Amino acid sequence: MEIQKRIDSLIQDLKFERSNVNGIPLLFYNGVFYKITFVKGLDSYVMKFAKSYDEAIKNMFEDGDVYPVSLGEDQLISGLQSGGCCKVSSAKDLIGKTLRSA
């Protein structure tokens, strides 16, 4: 299954609500708004979050987690599902690892 379809399926299984704030598609769960985007330059999915509607409407998202495609589809999905296992802790860490491996 294509990775984006698996992510969409996971979001549905975990009962996240889909929301749209200022034209930005977001996910809502337990009072927190999440934004998941694919960053081509990092070849990774990046999760950011806003702790309230007020923060979301002001586009005040905090950096969350980075899930590199290099983890492989199964580990990436597992990391998203568990909320952290198998992920890189920050974009800074990922960039550092990318530069060291070049």
C-alpha positions in Angstrom: 0.0 0.0 0.0 1.3 3.5 -0.8 2.7 5.2 2.3 0.3 8.2 2.2 -2.7 5.8 2.1 -1.2 3.9 5.1 -0.8 7.2 7.0 -4.4 8.2 6.2 -5.6 4.8 7.3 -3.6 5.1 10.6 -5.1 8.6 11.2 -8.6 7.1 10.8 -7.8 4.1 13.0 -6.5 6.3 15.8 -9.7 8.4 15.6 -8.1 11.8 14.8 -10.6 14.4 13.6 -9.8 16.1 10.4 -10.0 19.9 10.6 -9.3 22.9 8.5 -8.0 26.1 10.0 -7.2 29.1 7.8 -7.3 26.7 4.8 -4.7 24.4 6.3 -5.7 20.8 6.7 -5.0 19.7 10.3 -5.7 16.8 12.5 -7.3 17.3 15.9 -7.0 14.9 18.9 -7.3 15.4 22.6 -7.3 19.2 22.4 -4.2 19.4 20.2 -4.0 20.4 16.5 -1.4 18.5 14.4 0.0 19.3 11.0 1.8 16.6 9.1 3.7 17.7 6.0 6.2 16.0 3.7 9.5 18.0 3.4 11.1 17.0 0.2 14.6 18.3 1.1 14.6 16.1 4.2 12.7 13.2 2.4 10.7 13.1 5.7 7.3 13.6 7.1 7.4 16.3 9.7 4.8 16.6 12.5 4.1 20.0 14.2 1.5 20.8 16.8 -0.5 23.6 18.3 -1.8 23.2 21.8 -5.0 25.3 21.2 -7.3 26.6 18.5 -6.0 30.1 19.1 -2.4 28.9 18.4 -3.6 27.0 15.3 -5.4 30.0 13.9 -2.3 32.1 14.4 -0.2 29.5 12.7 1.9 29.1 15.9 2.9 25.4 15.5 5.7 24.0 17.6 8.2 21.5 16.1 7.2 18.0 16.7 8.8 14.9 15.3 10.5 14.0 12.0 9.9 10.7 10.4 12.4 10.0 7.5 11.2 7.9 4.6 14.6 6.1 5.0 13.2 4.3 8.0 11.1 2.2 5.6 7.4 2.2 5.3 6.7 -0.2 8.2 8.9 1.5 10.7 7.7 4.9 9.7 4.1 3.9 10.3 5.0 2.2 13.5 6.7 5.3 14.7 3.7 7.5 13.9 1.4 5.0 15.6 3.4 4.7 18.8 4.0 8.5 18.8 7.8 8.2 18.8 9.5 4.9 18.5 11.7 4.7 15.4 11.7 8.4 14.8 14.4 11.1 14.6 13.9 13.5 17.4 14.3 16.7 15.5 14.9 18.2 12.1 18.3 19.3 13.4 19.2 15.7 14.2 18.1 14.5 10.8 20.0 17.2 9.0 23.1 16.4 11.0 22.8 12.7 10.2 22.3 13.5 6.5 25.4 15.7 6.4 27.5 13.2 8.2 26.5 10.4 5.8 27.3 12.5 2.7 
